[in-house]
């Protein structure tokens, strides 16, 4: 069953906008750059992401949100725990963000 993966960032206030853009572009590029260890094909489906524009005012400081889709739990687990491209990206983000929140769900599971 498919798994949807949601990532929210609060970038540091003094981070220049061009660095925020580079970071966001880098995250969106994971859809093409992350390669499955067995099939050697891209396996992360990027559904979209960008700067918050919500009207409700309930962002709790988060400034950007991204949504990904994985075909199964095994792919999601590999991405989260082992994918070297993803791990490298995480390392580049540590000094750019104040907060990160990650949620995931499988449609229909309550």
MDTraj code that builds the backbone (N, CA, C; nanometers):
import mdtraj as md
import numpy as np

residues = "UNK UNK UNK UNK UNK UNK UNK UNK UNK UNK UNK UNK UNK UNK UNK UNK UNK UNK UNK UNK UNK UNK UNK UNK UNK UNK UNK UNK UNK UNK UNK UNK UNK UNK UNK UNK UNK UNK UNK UNK UNK UNK UNK UNK UNK UNK UNK UNK UNK UNK UNK UNK UNK UNK UNK UNK UNK UNK UNK UNK UNK UNK UNK UNK UNK UNK UNK UNK UNK UNK UNK UNK UNK UNK UNK UNK UNK UNK UNK UNK UNK UNK UNK UNK UNK UNK UNK UNK UNK UNK UNK UNK UNK UNK UNK UNK UNK UNK UNK UNK UNK UNK UNK UNK UNK UNK UNK UNK UNK UNK".split()
xyz = np.array([
    [0.0828, -0.1199, 0.0000],
    [0.0000, 0.0000, 0.0000],
    [0.0864, 0.1251, 0.0000],
    [0.0394, 0.2266, -0.0666],
    [0.1131, 0.3519, -0.0781],
    [0.1267, 0.4218, 0.0572],
    [0.2373, 0.4919, 0.0719],
    [0.2627, 0.5723, 0.1910],
    [0.2913, 0.7148, 0.1459],
    [0.2208, 0.8088, 0.2061],
    [0.2453, 0.9506, 0.1798],
    [0.3346, 1.0040, 0.2913],
    [0.4335, 1.0805, 0.2527],
    [0.5388, 1.1291, 0.3421],
    [0.5370, 1.2816, 0.3341],
    [0.5129, 1.3469, 0.4471],
    [0.5010, 1.4925, 0.4519],
    [0.6137, 1.5479, 0.5379],
    [0.6853, 1.6459, 0.4839],
    [0.7977, 1.7071, 0.5538],
    [0.7714, 1.8573, 0.5629],
    [0.7847, 1.9117, 0.6840],
    [0.7669, 2.0556, 0.7047],
    [0.8935, 2.1131, 0.7671],
    [0.9347, 2.2287, 0.7172],
    [1.0537, 2.2971, 0.7673],
    [1.0189, 2.4352, 0.8191],
    [1.0924, 2.4764, 0.9192],
    [1.0996, 2.6172, 0.9578],
    [1.2454, 2.6547, 0.9339],
    [1.2685, 2.7289, 0.8258],
    [1.4047, 2.7722, 0.7959],
    [1.4472, 2.8802, 0.8936],
    [1.5766, 2.8884, 0.9189],
    [1.6309, 2.9914, 1.0070],
    [1.5979, 3.1287, 0.9495],
    [1.5620, 3.2207, 1.0369],
    [1.5151, 3.3529, 0.9954],
    [1.6191, 3.4292, 0.9135],
    [1.7458, 3.4134, 0.9437],
    [1.8498, 3.4890, 0.8748],
    [1.9075, 3.4168, 0.7529],
    [1.8520, 3.3024, 0.7184],
    [1.8997, 3.2296, 0.6019],
    [1.8577, 3.3069, 0.4761],
    [1.9526, 3.3419, 0.3904],
    [1.9178, 3.4175, 0.2693],
    [1.8169, 3.3418, 0.1820],
    [1.7249, 3.4148, 0.1199],
    [1.6227, 3.3498, 0.0356],
    [1.6813, 3.2599, -0.0730],
    [1.7965, 3.2971, -0.1285],
    [1.8552, 3.2122, -0.2331],
    [1.9016, 3.0784, -0.1758],
    [1.9433, 3.0745, -0.0486],
    [1.9804, 2.9468, 0.0146],
    [1.8572, 2.8625, 0.0446],
    [1.7469, 2.9280, 0.0811],
    [1.6212, 2.8565, 0.1019],
    [1.5790, 2.7914, -0.0296],
    [1.5879, 2.8649, -0.1385],
    [1.5501, 2.8107, -0.2692],
    [1.6378, 2.6918, -0.3078],
    [1.7673, 2.7027, -0.2854],
    [1.8584, 2.5917, -0.3175],
    [1.8206, 2.4683, -0.2353],
    [1.7898, 2.4886, -0.1072],
    [1.7512, 2.3766, -0.0213],
    [1.6206, 2.3130, -0.0693],
    [1.5232, 2.3955, -0.1042],
    [1.3949, 2.3429, -0.1521],
    [1.4120, 2.2692, -0.2847],
    [1.4895, 2.3275, -0.3746],
    [1.5158, 2.2599, -0.5018],
    [1.5854, 2.1256, -0.4789],
    [1.6769, 2.1226, -0.3818],
    [1.7472, 1.9989, -0.3496],
    [1.6537, 1.8914, -0.2976],
    [1.5592, 1.9316, -0.2157],
    [1.4631, 1.8345, -0.1625],
    [1.3745, 1.7814, -0.2742],
    [1.3253, 1.8695, -0.3587],
    [1.2399, 1.8261, -0.4693],
    [1.3157, 1.7374, -0.5677],
    [1.4454, 1.7594, -0.5824],
    [1.5277, 1.6800, -0.6736],
    [1.5495, 1.5375, -0.6246],
    [1.5212, 1.5104, -0.4969],
    [1.5388, 1.3741, -0.4465],
    [1.4529, 1.2754, -0.5242],
    [1.3431, 1.3222, -0.5815],
    [1.2582, 1.2349, -0.6619],
    [1.3310, 1.1748, -0.7812],
    [1.4268, 1.2472, -0.8333],
    [1.5056, 1.1973, -0.9462],
    [1.6384, 1.1391, -0.9009],
    [1.6916, 1.1894, -0.7911],
    [1.8259, 1.1509, -0.7484],
    [1.8313, 1.0243, -0.6640],
    [1.7239, 0.9932, -0.5921],
    [1.7231, 0.8731, -0.5080],
    [1.6947, 0.7512, -0.5953],
    [1.7864, 0.6554, -0.5905],
    [1.7776, 0.5362, -0.6753],
    [1.7596, 0.4131, -0.5866],
    [1.6638, 0.3321, -0.6239],
    [1.6345, 0.2091, -0.5484],
    [1.7540, 0.1143, -0.5569],
    [1.7938, 0.0520, -0.4456],
    [1.9129, -0.0335, -0.4468],
    [1.8989, -0.1594, -0.5325],
    [1.7783, -0.2057, -0.5543],
    [1.7576, -0.3274, -0.6322],
    [1.7262, -0.2977, -0.7788],
    [1.6309, -0.2099, -0.8014],
    [1.5871, -0.1819, -0.9392],
    [1.6756, -0.0797, -1.0095],
    [1.7516, -0.0025, -0.9318],
    [1.8374, 0.1045, -0.9866],
    [1.7556, 0.2135, -1.0569],
    [1.6291, 0.2252, -1.0206],
    [1.5404, 0.3262, -1.0772],
    [1.4976, 0.4236, -0.9678],
    [1.4577, 0.5432, -1.0083],
    [1.4032, 0.6397, -0.9128],
    [1.2783, 0.5794, -0.8489],
    [1.2621, 0.5978, -0.7200],
    [1.1494, 0.5351, -0.6499],
    [1.0734, 0.6312, -0.5598],
    [1.1197, 0.7540, -0.5478],
    [1.0528, 0.8553, -0.4655],
    [0.9670, 0.9398, -0.5583],
    [0.8372, 0.9397, -0.5356],
    [0.7480, 1.0215, -0.6165],
    [0.7239, 1.1534, -0.5430],
    [0.7669, 1.2620, -0.6026],
    [0.7480, 1.3946, -0.5436],
    [0.6139, 1.4477, -0.5925],
    [0.5236, 1.4728, -0.4981],
    [0.3925, 1.5241, -0.5351],
    [0.3902, 1.6764, -0.5352],
    [0.4845, 1.7376, -0.4654],
    [0.4931, 1.8831, -0.4664],
    [0.5426, 1.9383, -0.3353],
    [0.5613, 2.0676, -0.3357],
    [0.6048, 2.1340, -0.2145],
    [0.6408, 2.2776, -0.2420],
    [0.6543, 2.3540, -0.1347],
    [0.6919, 2.4937, -0.1481],
    [0.6651, 2.5720, -0.0211],
    [0.6663, 2.7042, -0.0375],
    [0.6486, 2.7965, 0.0743],
    [0.5027, 2.7975, 0.1195],
    [0.4840, 2.8034, 0.2496],
    [0.3494, 2.8041, 0.3076],
    [0.2700, 2.9256, 0.2604],
    [0.1444, 2.9025, 0.2311],
    [0.0523, 3.0121, 0.2022],
    [-0.0849, 2.9866, 0.2645],
    [-0.0864, 2.9101, 0.3727],
    [-0.2109, 2.8751, 0.4395],
    [-0.2755, 2.9983, 0.5016],
    [-0.4065, 3.0033, 0.4978],
    [-0.4817, 3.1175, 0.5522],
    [-0.5212, 3.1004, 0.6982],
    [-0.5124, 2.9782, 0.7509],
    [-0.5644, 2.9501, 0.8851],
    [-0.4779, 3.0039, 0.9982],
    [-0.3506, 3.0281, 0.9715],
    [-0.2619, 3.0784, 1.0766],
    [-0.2229, 2.9730, 1.1788],
    [-0.2229, 2.8472, 1.1394],
    [-0.1921, 2.7377, 1.2320],
    [-0.0595, 2.6689, 1.1976],
    [0.0326, 2.7417, 1.1365],
    [0.1570, 2.6833, 1.0884],
    [0.2574, 2.6529, 1.1987],
    [0.2398, 2.7087, 1.3159],
    [0.3326, 2.6869, 1.4279],
    [0.4766, 2.7159, 1.3893],
    [0.4951, 2.8164, 1.3049],
    [0.6292, 2.8581, 1.2661],
    [0.6841, 2.7889, 1.1430],
    [0.6214, 2.6813, 1.0974],
    [0.6719, 2.6114, 0.9789],
    [0.6497, 2.6978, 0.8554],
    [0.7499, 2.7026, 0.7687],
    [0.7473, 2.7928, 0.6537],
    [0.7325, 2.7208, 0.5202],
    [0.7670, 2.5930, 0.5134],
    [0.7655, 2.5183, 0.3879],
    [0.7144, 2.3760, 0.4115],
    [0.6479, 2.3197, 0.3116],
    [0.5920, 2.1850, 0.3235],
    [0.6109, 2.1101, 0.1918],
    [0.6391, 1.9800, 0.2025],
    [0.6646, 1.8959, 0.0856],
    [0.5931, 1.7627, 0.1036],
    [0.5427, 1.7069, -0.0068],
    [0.4691, 1.5808, -0.0013],
    [0.5310, 1.4822, -0.1010],
    [0.5593, 1.3618, -0.0511],
    [0.6173, 1.2547, -0.1310],
    [0.5278, 1.1315, -0.1213],
    [0.5476, 1.0396, -0.2140],
    [0.4720, 0.9143, -0.2114],
    [0.5677, 0.7984, -0.2363],
    [0.5485, 0.6931, -0.1571],
    [0.6236, 0.5688, -0.1732],
    [0.5232, 0.4581, -0.2013],
    [0.5627, 0.3631, -0.2840],
    [0.4719, 0.2547, -0.3224],
    [0.4501, 0.1530, -0.2109],
    [0.5460, 0.1431, -0.1176],
    [0.5328, 0.0426, -0.0123],
    [0.6188, 0.0805, 0.1082],
    [0.5995, 0.0060, 0.2172],
    [0.6709, 0.0329, 0.3419],
    [0.8211, 0.0100, 0.3286],
    [0.8585, -0.0870, 0.2489],
    [1.0009, -0.1179, 0.2322],
    [1.0752, -0.0013, 0.1667],
    [1.0156, 0.0566, 0.0622],
    [1.0779, 0.1721, -0.0028],
    [1.0864, 0.2909, 0.0928],
    [0.9796, 0.3136, 0.1672],
    [0.9789, 0.4239, 0.2634],
    [1.0865, 0.4033, 0.3700],
    [1.0987, 0.2817, 0.4197],
    [1.1990, 0.2501, 0.5219],
    [1.3398, 0.2708, 0.4672],
    [1.3646, 0.2247, 0.3463],
    [1.4968, 0.2428, 0.2857],
    [1.5288, 0.3921, 0.2731],
    [1.4341, 0.4696, 0.2240],
    [1.4535, 0.6136, 0.2090],
    [1.4849, 0.6791, 0.3434],
    [1.4043, 0.6486, 0.4426],
    [1.4177, 0.7141, 0.5734],
    [1.5449, 0.6737, 0.6468],
    [1.5888, 0.5497, 0.6308],
    [1.6983, 0.4994, 0.7133],
    [1.8301, 0.4766, 0.6398],
    [1.8267, 0.4534, 0.5090],
    [1.9481, 0.4063, 0.4433],
    [1.9892, 0.4776, 0.3152],
    [1.8957, 0.5371, 0.2444],
    [1.9297, 0.5933, 0.1132],
    [2.0414, 0.6971, 0.1278],
    [2.1574, 0.6736, 0.0661],
    [2.2710, 0.7641, 0.0843],
    [2.2452, 0.9055, 0.0310],
    [2.1687, 0.9176, -0.0751],
    [2.1372, 1.0497, -0.1293],
    [2.0497, 1.1278, -0.0318],
    [1.9521, 1.0597, 0.0276],
    [1.8662, 1.1242, 0.1271],
    [1.9463, 1.1606, 0.2522],
    [2.0319, 1.0699, 0.2975],
    [2.1128, 1.0967, 0.4168],
    [2.2057, 1.2165, 0.3947],
    [2.2627, 1.2258, 0.2754],
    [2.3488, 1.3389, 0.2417],
    [2.2686, 1.4695, 0.2442],
    [2.1465, 1.4650, 0.1907],
    [2.0617, 1.5846, 0.1924],
    [2.0310, 1.6269, 0.3353],
    [1.9968, 1.5328, 0.4211],
    [1.9671, 1.5630, 0.5610],
    [2.0850, 1.6359, 0.6254],
    [2.2052, 1.5892, 0.5987],
    [2.3243, 1.6508, 0.6573],
    [2.3396, 1.7960, 0.6125],
    [2.3018, 1.8269, 0.4891],
    [2.3151, 1.9649, 0.4403],
    [2.2111, 2.0572, 0.5021],
    [2.1035, 2.0020, 0.5547],
    [1.9933, 2.0837, 0.6070],
    [2.0088, 2.1212, 0.7537],
    [2.0887, 2.0497, 0.8274],
    [2.0939, 2.0670, 0.9728],
    [2.1225, 2.2095, 1.0171],
    [2.2051, 2.2814, 0.9448],
    [2.2390, 2.4182, 0.9848],
    [2.1474, 2.5224, 0.9216],
    [2.0502, 2.4804, 0.8436],
    [1.9615, 2.5730, 0.7740],
    [1.8232, 2.5839, 0.8357],
    [1.7893, 2.4888, 0.9213],
    [1.6529, 2.4868, 0.9741],
    [1.6511, 2.4966, 1.1262],
    [1.5442, 2.5596, 1.1744],
    [1.5198, 2.5656, 1.3186],
    [1.4351, 2.4470, 1.3642],
    [1.3406, 2.4068, 1.2785],
    [1.2515, 2.2966, 1.3141],
    [1.2205, 2.2156, 1.1898],
    [1.1989, 2.0874, 1.2106],
    [1.1506, 1.9999, 1.1040],
    [1.0452, 1.9087, 1.1655],
    [0.9437, 1.8802, 1.0884],
    [0.8418, 1.7853, 1.1316],
    [0.8124, 1.6932, 1.0142],
    [0.8034, 1.5648, 1.0434],
    [0.7779, 1.4645, 0.9396],
    [0.6583, 1.3818, 0.9819],
    [0.5621, 1.3692, 0.8911],
    [0.4453, 1.2860, 0.9130],
    [0.4308, 1.1917, 0.7938],
    [0.3646, 1.0814, 0.8174],
    [0.3373, 0.9893, 0.7087],
    [0.2047, 0.9213, 0.7335],
    [0.1423, 0.8767, 0.6239],
    [0.0171, 0.8027, 0.6395],
    [-0.0051, 0.7118, 0.5208],
    [-0.0836, 0.6085, 0.5455],
    [-0.1327, 0.5194, 0.4417],
    [-0.2813, 0.5479, 0.4283],
    [-0.3293, 0.5838, 0.3103],
    [-0.4720, 0.6152, 0.2936],
    [-0.5597, 0.5023, 0.3457],
    [-0.6609, 0.5416, 0.4215],
    [-0.7573, 0.4461, 0.4736],
    [-0.7202, 0.3835, 0.6065],
    [-0.5976, 0.4023, 0.6537],
    [-0.5593, 0.3476, 0.7849],
    [-0.5839, 0.4551, 0.8907],
    [-0.6728, 0.4230, 0.9852],
    [-0.7083, 0.5172, 1.0908],
    [-0.6796, 0.4620, 1.2273],
])
top = md.Topology()
chain = top.add_chain()
for i, resn in enumerate(residues, 1):
    res = top.add_residue(resn, chain, resSeq=i)
    for name in ("N", "CA", "C"):
        top.add_atom(name, md.element.get_by_symbol(name[0]), res)
traj = md.Trajectory(xyz[None], top)
